[in-house]
Amino acid sequence: MRAFVRSISFSYIGYMLLLAAFALLGLFVVALDSASAATAWGYGVASFVALVLSVAAFRFEIHESLDTQPGDPLVVHADPLIPAEERAELEWYEHEHPHNRDLTHAA
């Protein structure tokens, strides 16, 4: 179960929720302009919920990246552009390219 959760990119989910929050915020402003208060409240609450869930997804991804243990088979990064990597692949890279060994441990 832990390996499955660690394979999900929560930072990507956080970015998508942040995008949805801003879209809902725009709909909230449009609903306020059109004087439909009931719809505006719904968009406002949905925007707030999406923003809170986005922050929670970012925090969870940071927690998972800091929780990476030396024996874990999967290395998780908080950066969404760096996918989770298999430790065996990293060790193979260090073996094949010994001159870059210090660079892989600096990150």
Phi and psi restraints in degrees (range 20) as a CNS / XPLOR table:
assign (resid 1 and name C) (resid 2 and name N)
       (resid 2 and name CA) (resid 2 and name C) 1.0 -65.2 20.0 2
assign (resid 2 and name N) (resid 2 and name CA)
       (resid 2 and name C) (resid 3 and name N) 1.0 -37.9 20.0 2
assign (resid 2 and name C) (resid 3 and name N)
       (resid 3 and name CA) (resid 3 and name C) 1.0 -65.7 20.0 2
assign (resid 3 and name N) (resid 3 and name CA)
       (resid 3 and name C) (resid 4 and name N) 1.0 -36.7 20.0 2
assign (resid 3 and name C) (resid 4 and name N)
       (resid 4 and name CA) (resid 4 and name C) 1.0 -66.3 20.0 2
assign (resid 4 and name N) (resid 4 and name CA)
       (resid 4 and name C) (resid 5 and name N) 1.0 -43.9 20.0 2
assign (resid 4 and name C) (resid 5 and name N)
       (resid 5 and name CA) (resid 5 and name C) 1.0 -65.1 20.0 2
assign (resid 5 and name N) (resid 5 and name CA)
       (resid 5 and name C) (resid 6 and name N) 1.0 -37.7 20.0 2
assign (resid 5 and name C) (resid 6 and name N)
       (resid 6 and name CA) (resid 6 and name C) 1.0 -71.5 20.0 2
assign (resid 6 and name N) (resid 6 and name CA)
       (resid 6 and name C) (resid 7 and name N) 1.0 -19.9 20.0 2
assign (resid 6 and name C) (resid 7 and name N)
       (resid 7 and name CA) (resid 7 and name C) 1.0 -82.5 20.0 2
assign (resid 7 and name N) (resid 7 and name CA)
       (resid 7 and name C) (resid 8 and name N) 1.0 -12.2 20.0 2
assign (resid 7 and name C) (resid 8 and name N)
       (resid 8 and name CA) (resid 8 and name C) 1.0 -83.7 20.0 2
assign (resid 8 and name N) (resid 8 and name CA)
       (resid 8 and name C) (resid 9 and name N) 1.0 133.9 20.0 2
assign (resid 8 and name C) (resid 9 and name N)
       (resid 9 and name CA) (resid 9 and name C) 1.0 -86.3 20.0 2
assign (resid 9 and name N) (resid 9 and name CA)
       (resid 9 and name C) (resid 10 and name N) 1.0 94.5 20.0 2
assign (resid 9 and name C) (resid 10 and name N)
       (resid 10 and name CA) (resid 10 and name C) 1.0 -72.1 20.0 2
assign (resid 10 and name N) (resid 10 and name CA)
       (resid 10 and name C) (resid 11 and name N) 1.0 -23.5 20.0 2
assign (resid 10 and name C) (resid 11 and name N)
       (resid 11 and name CA) (resid 11 and name C) 1.0 -69.4 20.0 2
assign (resid 11 and name N) (resid 11 and name CA)
       (resid 11 and name C) (resid 12 and name N) 1.0 -35.9 20.0 2
assign (resid 11 and name C) (resid 12 and name N)
       (resid 12 and name CA) (resid 12 and name C) 1.0 -64.3 20.0 2
assign (resid 12 and name N) (resid 12 and name CA)
       (resid 12 and name C) (resid 13 and name N) 1.0 -43.1 20.0 2
assign (resid 12 and name C) (resid 13 and name N)
       (resid 13 and name CA) (resid 13 and name C) 1.0 -61.9 20.0 2
assign (resid 13 and name N) (resid 13 and name CA)
       (resid 13 and name C) (resid 14 and name N) 1.0 -39.4 20.0 2
assign (resid 13 and name C) (resid 14 and name N)
       (resid 14 and name CA) (resid 14 and name C) 1.0 -61.9 20.0 2
assign (resid 14 and name N) (resid 14 and name CA)
       (resid 14 and name C) (resid 15 and name N) 1.0 -41.6 20.0 2
assign (resid 14 and name C) (resid 15 and name N)
       (resid 15 and name CA) (resid 15 and name C) 1.0 -65.5 20.0 2
assign (resid 15 and name N) (resid 15 and name CA)
       (resid 15 and name C) (resid 16 and name N) 1.0 -39.7 20.0 2
assign (resid 15 and name C) (resid 16 and name N)
       (resid 16 and name CA) (resid 16 and name C) 1.0 -66.6 20.0 2
assign (resid 16 and name N) (resid 16 and name CA)
       (resid 16 and name C) (resid 17 and name N) 1.0 -38.8 20.0 2
assign (resid 16 and name C) (resid 17 and name N)
       (resid 17 and name CA) (resid 17 and name C) 1.0 -67.6 20.0 2
assign (resid 17 and name N) (resid 17 and name CA)
       (resid 17 and name C) (resid 18 and name N) 1.0 -35.5 20.0 2
assign (resid 17 and name C) (resid 18 and name N)
       (resid 18 and name CA) (resid 18 and name C) 1.0 -65.5 20.0 2
assign (resid 18 and name N) (resid 18 and name CA)
       (resid 18 and name C) (resid 19 and name N) 1.0 -40.5 20.0 2
assign (resid 18 and name C) (resid 19 and name N)
       (resid 19 and name CA) (resid 19 and name C) 1.0 -62.5 20.0 2
assign (resid 19 and name N) (resid 19 and name CA)
       (resid 19 and name C) (resid 20 and name N) 1.0 -43.2 20.0 2
assign (resid 19 and name C) (resid 20 and name N)
       (resid 20 and name CA) (resid 20 and name C) 1.0 -64.3 20.0 2
assign (resid 20 and name N) (resid 20 and name CA)
       (resid 20 and name C) (resid 21 and name N) 1.0 -37.2 20.0 2
assign (resid 20 and name C) (resid 21 and name N)
       (resid 21 and name CA) (resid 21 and name C) 1.0 -63.5 20.0 2
assign (resid 21 and name N) (resid 21 and name CA)
       (resid 21 and name C) (resid 22 and name N) 1.0 -41.6 20.0 2
assign (resid 21 and name C) (resid 22 and name N)
       (resid 22 and name CA) (resid 22 and name C) 1.0 -70.0 20.0 2
assign (resid 22 and name N) (resid 22 and name CA)
       (resid 22 and name C) (resid 23 and name N) 1.0 -35.7 20.0 2
assign (resid 22 and name C) (resid 23 and name N)
       (resid 23 and name CA) (resid 23 and name C) 1.0 -64.7 20.0 2
assign (resid 23 and name N) (resid 23 and name CA)
       (resid 23 and name C) (resid 24 and name N) 1.0 -43.0 20.0 2
assign (resid 23 and name C) (resid 24 and name N)
       (resid 24 and name CA) (resid 24 and name C) 1.0 -66.4 20.0 2
assign (resid 24 and name N) (resid 24 and name CA)
       (resid 24 and name C) (resid 25 and name N) 1.0 -33.5 20.0 2
assign (resid 24 and name C) (resid 25 and name N)
       (resid 25 and name CA) (resid 25 and name C) 1.0 -65.0 20.0 2
assign (resid 25 and name N) (resid 25 and name CA)
       (resid 25 and name C) (resid 26 and name N) 1.0 -39.4 20.0 2
assign (resid 25 and name C) (resid 26 and name N)
       (resid 26 and name CA) (resid 26 and name C) 1.0 -63.4 20.0 2
assign (resid 26 and name N) (resid 26 and name CA)
       (resid 26 and name C) (resid 27 and name N) 1.0 -42.3 20.0 2
assign (resid 26 and name C) (resid 27 and name N)
       (resid 27 and name CA) (resid 27 and name C) 1.0 -64.6 20.0 2
assign (resid 27 and name N) (resid 27 and name CA)
       (resid 27 and name C) (resid 28 and name N) 1.0 -34.0 20.0 2
assign (resid 27 and name C) (resid 28 and name N)
       (resid 28 and name CA) (resid 28 and name C) 1.0 -61.7 20.0 2
assign (resid 28 and name N) (resid 28 and name CA)
       (resid 28 and name C) (resid 29 and name N) 1.0 -45.1 20.0 2
assign (resid 28 and name C) (resid 29 and name N)
       (resid 29 and name CA) (resid 29 and name C) 1.0 -66.4 20.0 2
assign (resid 29 and name N) (resid 29 and name CA)
       (resid 29 and name C) (resid 30 and name N) 1.0 -40.6 20.0 2
assign (resid 29 and name C) (resid 30 and name N)
       (resid 30 and name CA) (resid 30 and name C) 1.0 -64.3 20.0 2
assign (resid 30 and name N) (resid 30 and name CA)
       (resid 30 and name C) (resid 31 and name N) 1.0 -40.7 20.0 2
assign (resid 30 and name C) (resid 31 and name N)
       (resid 31 and name CA) (resid 31 and name C) 1.0 -66.5 20.0 2
assign (resid 31 and name N) (resid 31 and name CA)
       (resid 31 and name C) (resid 32 and name N) 1.0 -35.3 20.0 2
assign (resid 31 and name C) (resid 32 and name N)
       (resid 32 and name CA) (resid 32 and name C) 1.0 -66.1 20.0 2
assign (resid 32 and name N) (resid 32 and name CA)
       (resid 32 and name C) (resid 33 and name N) 1.0 -37.2 20.0 2
assign (resid 32 and name C) (resid 33 and name N)
       (resid 33 and name CA) (resid 33 and name C) 1.0 -68.1 20.0 2
assign (resid 33 and name N) (resid 33 and name CA)
       (resid 33 and name C) (resid 34 and name N) 1.0 -34.4 20.0 2
assign (resid 33 and name C) (resid 34 and name N)
       (resid 34 and name CA) (resid 34 and name C) 1.0 -87.3 20.0 2
assign (resid 34 and name N) (resid 34 and name CA)
       (resid 34 and name C) (resid 35 and name N) 1.0 6.9 20.0 2
assign (resid 34 and name C) (resid 35 and name N)
       (resid 35 and name CA) (resid 35 and name C) 1.0 61.2 20.0 2
assign (resid 35 and name N) (resid 35 and name CA)
       (resid 35 and name C) (resid 36 and name N) 1.0 33.9 20.0 2
assign (resid 35 and name C) (resid 36 and name N)
       (resid 36 and name CA) (resid 36 and name C) 1.0 -107.9 20.0 2
assign (resid 36 and name N) (resid 36 and name CA)
       (resid 36 and name C) (resid 37 and name N) 1.0 87.1 20.0 2
assign (resid 36 and name C) (resid 37 and name N)
       (resid 37 and name CA) (resid 37 and name C) 1.0 -64.9 20.0 2
assign (resid 37 and name N) (resid 37 and name CA)
       (resid 37 and name C) (resid 38 and name N) 1.0 -35.8 20.0 2
assign (resid 37 and name C) (resid 38 and name N)
       (resid 38 and name CA) (resid 38 and name C) 1.0 -65.2 20.0 2
assign (resid 38 and name N) (resid 38 and name CA)
       (resid 38 and name C) (resid 39 and name N) 1.0 -41.9 20.0 2
assign (resid 38 and name C) (resid 39 and name N)
       (resid 39 and name CA) (resid 39 and name C) 1.0 -69.1 20.0 2
assign (resid 39 and name N) (resid 39 and name CA)
       (resid 39 and name C) (resid 40 and name N) 1.0 -38.0 20.0 2
assign (resid 39 and name C) (resid 40 and name N)
       (resid 40 and name CA) (resid 40 and name C) 1.0 -62.2 20.0 2
assign (resid 40 and name N) (resid 40 and name CA)
       (resid 40 and name C) (resid 41 and name N) 1.0 -41.3 20.0 2
assign (resid 40 and name C) (resid 41 and name N)
       (resid 41 and name CA) (resid 41 and name C) 1.0 -61.1 20.0 2
assign (resid 41 and name N) (resid 41 and name CA)
       (resid 41 and name C) (resid 42 and name N) 1.0 -42.0 20.0 2
assign (resid 41 and name C) (resid 42 and name N)
       (resid 42 and name CA) (resid 42 and name C) 1.0 -62.5 20.0 2
assign (resid 42 and name N) (resid 42 and name CA)
       (resid 42 and name C) (resid 43 and name N) 1.0 -45.3 20.0 2
assign (resid 42 and name C) (resid 43 and name N)
       (resid 43 and name CA) (resid 43 and name C) 1.0 -66.1 20.0 2
assign (resid 43 and name N) (resid 43 and name CA)
       (resid 43 and name C) (resid 44 and name N) 1.0 -37.7 20.0 2
assign (resid 43 and name C) (resid 44 and name N)
       (resid 44 and name CA) (resid 44 and name C) 1.0 -64.1 20.0 2
assign (resid 44 and name N) (resid 44 and name CA)
       (resid 44 and name C) (resid 45 and name N) 1.0 -45.6 20.0 2
assign (resid 44 and name C) (resid 45 and name N)
       (resid 45 and name CA) (resid 45 and name C) 1.0 -66.2 20.0 2
assign (resid 45 and name N) (resid 45 and name CA)
       (resid 45 and name C) (resid 46 and name N) 1.0 -42.3 20.0 2
assign (resid 45 and name C) (resid 46 and name N)
       (resid 46 and name CA) (resid 46 and name C) 1.0 -64.2 20.0 2
assign (resid 46 and name N) (resid 46 and name CA)
       (resid 46 and name C) (resid 47 and name N) 1.0 -37.5 20.0 2
assign (resid 46 and name C) (resid 47 and name N)
       (resid 47 and name CA) (resid 47 and name C) 1.0 -64.0 20.0 2
assign (resid 47 and name N) (resid 47 and name CA)
       (resid 47 and name C) (resid 48 and name N) 1.0 -43.4 20.0 2
assign (resid 47 and name C) (resid 48 and name N)
       (resid 48 and name CA) (resid 48 and name C) 1.0 -64.4 20.0 2
assign (resid 48 and name N) (resid 48 and name CA)
       (resid 48 and name C) (resid 49 and name N) 1.0 -43.0 20.0 2
assign (resid 48 and name C) (resid 49 and name N)
       (resid 49 and name CA) (resid 49 and name C) 1.0 -64.0 20.0 2
assign (resid 49 and name N) (resid 49 and name CA)
       (resid 49 and name C) (resid 50 and name N) 1.0 -43.1 20.0 2
assign (resid 49 and name C) (resid 50 and name N)
       (resid 50 and name CA) (resid 50 and name C) 1.0 -64.0 20.0 2
assign (resid 50 and name N) (resid 50 and name CA)
       (resid 50 and name C) (resid 51 and name N) 1.0 -37.0 20.0 2
assign (resid 50 and name C) (resid 51 and name N)
       (resid 51 and name CA) (resid 51 and name C) 1.0 -67.0 20.0 2
assign (resid 51 and name N) (resid 51 and name CA)
       (resid 51 and name C) (resid 52 and name N) 1.0 -42.9 20.0 2
assign (resid 51 and name C) (resid 52 and name N)
       (resid 52 and name CA) (resid 52 and name C) 1.0 -65.5 20.0 2
assign (resid 52 and name N) (resid 52 and name CA)
       (resid 52 and name C) (resid 53 and name N) 1.0 -42.4 20.0 2
assign (resid 52 and name C) (resid 53 and name N)
       (resid 53 and name CA) (resid 53 and name C) 1.0 -66.1 20.0 2
assign (resid 53 and name N) (resid 53 and name CA)
       (resid 53 and name C) (resid 54 and name N) 1.0 -33.9 20.0 2
assign (resid 53 and name C) (resid 54 and name N)
       (resid 54 and name CA) (resid 54 and name C) 1.0 -63.7 20.0 2
assign (resid 54 and name N) (resid 54 and name CA)
       (resid 54 and name C) (resid 55 and name N) 1.0 -46.5 20.0 2
assign (resid 54 and name C) (resid 55 and name N)
       (resid 55 and name CA) (resid 55 and name C) 1.0 -63.0 20.0 2
assign (resid 55 and name N) (resid 55 and name CA)
       (resid 55 and name C) (resid 56 and name N) 1.0 -40.2 20.0 2
assign (resid 55 and name C) (resid 56 and name N)
       (resid 56 and name CA) (resid 56 and name C) 1.0 -63.5 20.0 2
assign (resid 56 and name N) (resid 56 and name CA)
       (resid 56 and name C) (resid 57 and name N) 1.0 -39.1 20.0 2
assign (resid 56 and name C) (resid 57 and name N)
       (resid 57 and name CA) (resid 57 and name C) 1.0 -66.0 20.0 2
assign (resid 57 and name N) (resid 57 and name CA)
       (resid 57 and name C) (resid 58 and name N) 1.0 -41.1 20.0 2
assign (resid 57 and name C) (resid 58 and name N)
       (resid 58 and name CA) (resid 58 and name C) 1.0 -63.7 20.0 2
assign (resid 58 and name N) (resid 58 and name CA)
       (resid 58 and name C) (resid 59 and name N) 1.0 -44.1 20.0 2
assign (resid 58 and name C) (resid 59 and name N)
       (resid 59 and name CA) (resid 59 and name C) 1.0 -63.4 20.0 2
assign (resid 59 and name N) (resid 59 and name CA)
       (resid 59 and name C) (resid 60 and name N) 1.0 -39.4 20.0 2
assign (resid 59 and name C) (resid 60 and name N)
       (resid 60 and name CA) (resid 60 and name C) 1.0 -65.9 20.0 2
assign (resid 60 and name N) (resid 60 and name CA)
       (resid 60 and name C) (resid 61 and name N) 1.0 -39.8 20.0 2
assign (resid 60 and name C) (resid 61 and name N)
       (resid 61 and name CA) (resid 61 and name C) 1.0 -65.3 20.0 2
assign (resid 61 and name N) (resid 61 and name CA)
       (resid 61 and name C) (resid 62 and name N) 1.0 -39.8 20.0 2
assign (resid 61 and name C) (resid 62 and name N)
       (resid 62 and name CA) (resid 62 and name C) 1.0 -64.4 20.0 2
assign (resid 62 and name N) (resid 62 and name CA)
       (resid 62 and name C) (resid 63 and name N) 1.0 -42.7 20.0 2
assign (resid 62 and name C) (resid 63 and name N)
       (resid 63 and name CA) (resid 63 and name C) 1.0 -61.0 20.0 2
assign (resid 63 and name N) (resid 63 and name CA)
       (resid 63 and name C) (resid 64 and name N) 1.0 -42.9 20.0 2
assign (resid 63 and name C) (resid 64 and name N)
       (resid 64 and name CA) (resid 64 and name C) 1.0 -67.0 20.0 2
assign (resid 64 and name N) (resid 64 and name CA)
       (resid 64 and name C) (resid 65 and name N) 1.0 -36.6 20.0 2
assign (resid 64 and name C) (resid 65 and name N)
       (resid 65 and name CA) (resid 65 and name C) 1.0 -70.1 20.0 2
assign (resid 65 and name N) (resid 65 and name CA)
       (resid 65 and name C) (resid 66 and name N) 1.0 -33.8 20.0 2
assign (resid 65 and name C) (resid 66 and name N)
       (resid 66 and name CA) (resid 66 and name C) 1.0 -76.6 20.0 2
assign (resid 66 and name N) (resid 66 and name CA)
       (resid 66 and name C) (resid 67 and name N) 1.0 -19.9 20.0 2
assign (resid 66 and name C) (resid 67 and name N)
       (resid 67 and name CA) (resid 67 and name C) 1.0 -87.7 20.0 2
assign (resid 67 and name N) (resid 67 and name CA)
       (resid 67 and name C) (resid 68 and name N) 1.0 3.6 20.0 2
assign (resid 67 and name C) (resid 68 and name N)
       (resid 68 and name CA) (resid 68 and name C) 1.0 -67.2 20.0 2
assign (resid 68 and name N) (resid 68 and name CA)
       (resid 68 and name C) (resid 69 and name N) 1.0 121.4 20.0 2
assign (resid 68 and name C) (resid 69 and name N)
       (resid 69 and name CA) (resid 69 and name C) 1.0 -96.7 20.0 2
assign (resid 69 and name N) (resid 69 and name CA)
       (resid 69 and name C) (resid 70 and name N) 1.0 156.0 20.0 2
assign (resid 69 and name C) (resid 70 and name N)
       (resid 70 and name CA) (resid 70 and name C) 1.0 -59.3 20.0 2
assign (resid 70 and name N) (resid 70 and name CA)
       (resid 70 and name C) (resid 71 and name N) 1.0 -26.8 20.0 2
assign (resid 70 and name C) (resid 71 and name N)
       (resid 71 and name CA) (resid 71 and name C) 1.0 -92.5 20.0 2
assign (resid 71 and name N) (resid 71 and name CA)
       (resid 71 and name C) (resid 72 and name N) 1.0 -3.7 20.0 2
assign (resid 71 and name C) (resid 72 and name N)
       (resid 72 and name CA) (resid 72 and name C) 1.0 -68.2 20.0 2
assign (resid 72 and name N) (resid 72 and name CA)
       (resid 72 and name C) (resid 73 and name N) 1.0 136.7 20.0 2
assign (resid 72 and name C) (resid 73 and name N)
       (resid 73 and name CA) (resid 73 and name C) 1.0 -74.2 20.0 2
assign (resid 73 and name N) (resid 73 and name CA)
       (resid 73 and name C) (resid 74 and name N) 1.0 -15.9 20.0 2
assign (resid 73 and name C) (resid 74 and name N)
       (resid 74 and name CA) (resid 74 and name C) 1.0 -120.9 20.0 2
assign (resid 74 and name N) (resid 74 and name CA)
       (resid 74 and name C) (resid 75 and name N) 1.0 126.9 20.0 2
assign (resid 74 and name C) (resid 75 and name N)
       (resid 75 and name CA) (resid 75 and name C) 1.0 -101.3 20.0 2
assign (resid 75 and name N) (resid 75 and name CA)
       (resid 75 and name C) (resid 76 and name N) 1.0 121.9 20.0 2
assign (resid 75 and name C) (resid 76 and name N)
       (resid 76 and name CA) (resid 76 and name C) 1.0 -104.5 20.0 2
assign (resid 76 and name N) (resid 76 and name CA)
       (resid 76 and name C) (resid 77 and name N) 1.0 134.4 20.0 2
assign (resid 76 and name C) (resid 77 and name N)
       (resid 77 and name CA) (resid 77 and name C) 1.0 -111.0 20.0 2
assign (resid 77 and name N) (resid 77 and name CA)
       (resid 77 and name C) (resid 78 and name N) 1.0 147.5 20.0 2
assign (resid 77 and name C) (resid 78 and name N)
       (resid 78 and name CA) (resid 78 and name C) 1.0 -76.7 20.0 2
assign (resid 78 and name N) (resid 78 and name CA)
       (resid 78 and name C) (resid 79 and name N) 1.0 -19.8 20.0 2
assign (resid 78 and name C) (resid 79 and name N)
       (resid 79 and name CA) (resid 79 and name C) 1.0 -76.8 20.0 2
assign (resid 79 and name N) (resid 79 and name CA)
       (resid 79 and name C) (resid 80 and name N) 1.0 124.8 20.0 2
assign (resid 79 and name C) (resid 80 and name N)
       (resid 80 and name CA) (resid 80 and name C) 1.0 -68.5 20.0 2
assign (resid 80 and name N) (resid 80 and name CA)
       (resid 80 and name C) (resid 81 and name N) 1.0 -17.8 20.0 2
assign (resid 80 and name C) (resid 81 and name N)
       (resid 81 and name CA) (resid 81 and name C) 1.0 -81.4 20.0 2
assign (resid 81 and name N) (resid 81 and name CA)
       (resid 81 and name C) (resid 82 and name N) 1.0 -12.2 20.0 2
assign (resid 81 and name C) (resid 82 and name N)
       (resid 82 and name CA) (resid 82 and name C) 1.0 -107.0 20.0 2
assign (resid 82 and name N) (resid 82 and name CA)
       (resid 82 and name C) (resid 83 and name N) 1.0 107.2 20.0 2
assign (resid 82 and name C) (resid 83 and name N)
       (resid 83 and name CA) (resid 83 and name C) 1.0 -70.5 20.0 2
assign (resid 83 and name N) (resid 83 and name CA)
       (resid 83 and name C) (resid 84 and name N) 1.0 164.5 20.0 2
assign (resid 83 and name C) (resid 84 and name N)
       (resid 84 and name CA) (resid 84 and name C) 1.0 -62.1 20.0 2
assign (resid 84 and name N) (resid 84 and name CA)
       (resid 84 and name C) (resid 85 and name N) 1.0 136.4 20.0 2
assign (resid 84 and name C) (resid 85 and name N)
       (resid 85 and name CA) (resid 85 and name C) 1.0 -117.9 20.0 2
assign (resid 85 and name N) (resid 85 and name CA)
       (resid 85 and name C) (resid 86 and name N) 1.0 146.5 20.0 2
assign (resid 85 and name C) (resid 86 and name N)
       (resid 86 and name CA) (resid 86 and name C) 1.0 -75.9 20.0 2
assign (resid 86 and name N) (resid 86 and name CA)
       (resid 86 and name C) (resid 87 and name N) 1.0 134.5 20.0 2
assign (resid 86 and name C) (resid 87 and name N)
       (resid 87 and name CA) (resid 87 and name C) 1.0 -62.5 20.0 2
assign (resid 87 and name N) (resid 87 and name CA)
       (resid 87 and name C) (resid 88 and name N) 1.0 -33.1 20.0 2
assign (resid 87 and name C) (resid 88 and name N)
       (resid 88 and name CA) (resid 88 and name C) 1.0 -63.6 20.0 2
assign (resid 88 and name N) (resid 88 and name CA)
       (resid 88 and name C) (resid 89 and name N) 1.0 -36.6 20.0 2
assign (resid 88 and name C) (resid 89 and name N)
       (resid 89 and name CA) (resid 89 and name C) 1.0 -67.8 20.0 2
assign (resid 89 and name N) (resid 89 and name CA)
       (resid 89 and name C) (resid 90 and name N) 1.0 -37.8 20.0 2
assign (resid 89 and name C) (resid 90 and name N)
       (resid 90 and name CA) (resid 90 and name C) 1.0 -65.9 20.0 2
assign (resid 90 and name N) (resid 90 and name CA)
       (resid 90 and name C) (resid 91 and name N) 1.0 -41.7 20.0 2
assign (resid 90 and name C) (resid 91 and name N)
       (resid 91 and name CA) (resid 91 and name C) 1.0 -65.7 20.0 2
assign (resid 91 and name N) (resid 91 and name CA)
       (resid 91 and name C) (resid 92 and name N) 1.0 -37.1 20.0 2
assign (resid 91 and name C) (resid 92 and name N)
       (resid 92 and name CA) (resid 92 and name C) 1.0 -63.3 20.0 2
assign (resid 92 and name N) (resid 92 and name CA)
       (resid 92 and name C) (resid 93 and name N) 1.0 -42.8 20.0 2
assign (resid 92 and name C) (resid 93 and name N)
       (resid 93 and name CA) (resid 93 and name C) 1.0 -62.1 20.0 2
assign (resid 93 and name N) (resid 93 and name CA)
       (resid 93 and name C) (resid 94 and name N) 1.0 -43.7 20.0 2
assign (resid 93 and name C) (resid 94 and name N)
       (resid 94 and name CA) (resid 94 and name C) 1.0 -63.5 20.0 2
assign (resid 94 and name N) (resid 94 and name CA)
       (resid 94 and name C) (resid 95 and name N) 1.0 -35.5 20.0 2
assign (resid 94 and name C) (resid 95 and name N)
       (resid 95 and name CA) (resid 95 and name C) 1.0 -69.8 20.0 2
assign (resid 95 and name N) (resid 95 and name CA)
       (resid 95 and name C) (resid 96 and name N) 1.0 -41.9 20.0 2
assign (resid 95 and name C) (resid 96 and name N)
       (resid 96 and name CA) (resid 96 and name C) 1.0 -75.5 20.0 2
assign (resid 96 and name N) (resid 96 and name CA)
       (resid 96 and name C) (resid 97 and name N) 1.0 -29.0 20.0 2
assign (resid 96 and name C) (resid 97 and name N)
       (resid 97 and name CA) (resid 97 and name C) 1.0 -127.9 20.0 2
assign (resid 97 and name N) (resid 97 and name CA)
       (resid 97 and name C) (resid 98 and name N) 1.0 74.9 20.0 2
assign (resid 97 and name C) (resid 98 and name N)
       (resid 98 and name CA) (resid 98 and name C) 1.0 -65.2 20.0 2
assign (resid 98 and name N) (resid 98 and name CA)
       (resid 98 and name C) (resid 99 and name N) 1.0 -23.7 20.0 2
assign (resid 98 and name C) (resid 99 and name N)
       (resid 99 and name CA) (resid 99 and name C) 1.0 -71.5 20.0 2
assign (resid 99 and name N) (resid 99 and name CA)
       (resid 99 and name C) (resid 100 and name N) 1.0 -16.1 20.0 2
assign (resid 99 and name C) (resid 100 and name N)
       (resid 100 and name CA) (resid 100 and name C) 1.0 -101.1 20.0 2
assign (resid 100 and name N) (resid 100 and name CA)
       (resid 100 and name C) (resid 101 and name N) 1.0 7.3 20.0 2
assign (resid 100 and name C) (resid 101 and name N)
       (resid 101 and name CA) (resid 101 and name C) 1.0 -59.5 20.0 2
assign (resid 101 and name N) (resid 101 and name CA)
       (resid 101 and name C) (resid 102 and name N) 1.0 -40.8 20.0 2
assign (resid 101 and name C) (resid 102 and name N)
       (resid 102 and name CA) (resid 102 and name C) 1.0 -67.8 20.0 2
assign (resid 102 and name N) (resid 102 and name CA)
       (resid 102 and name C) (resid 103 and name N) 1.0 -29.7 20.0 2
assign (resid 102 and name C) (resid 103 and name N)
       (resid 103 and name CA) (resid 103 and name C) 1.0 -71.5 20.0 2
assign (resid 103 and name N) (resid 103 and name CA)
       (resid 103 and name C) (resid 104 and name N) 1.0 -33.1 20.0 2
assign (resid 103 and name C) (resid 104 and name N)
       (resid 104 and name CA) (resid 104 and name C) 1.0 -74.5 20.0 2
assign (resid 104 and name N) (resid 104 and name CA)
       (resid 104 and name C) (resid 105 and name N) 1.0 -27.6 20.0 2
assign (resid 104 and name C) (resid 105 and name N)
       (resid 105 and name CA) (resid 105 and name C) 1.0 -87.8 20.0 2
assign (resid 105 and name N) (resid 105 and name CA)
       (resid 105 and name C) (resid 106 and name N) 1.0 -14.1 20.0 2
assign (resid 105 and name C) (resid 106 and name N)
       (resid 106 and name CA) (resid 106 and name C) 1.0 -76.1 20.0 2
assign (resid 106 and name N) (resid 106 and name CA)
       (resid 106 and name C) (resid 107 and name N) 1.0 -24.9 20.0 2
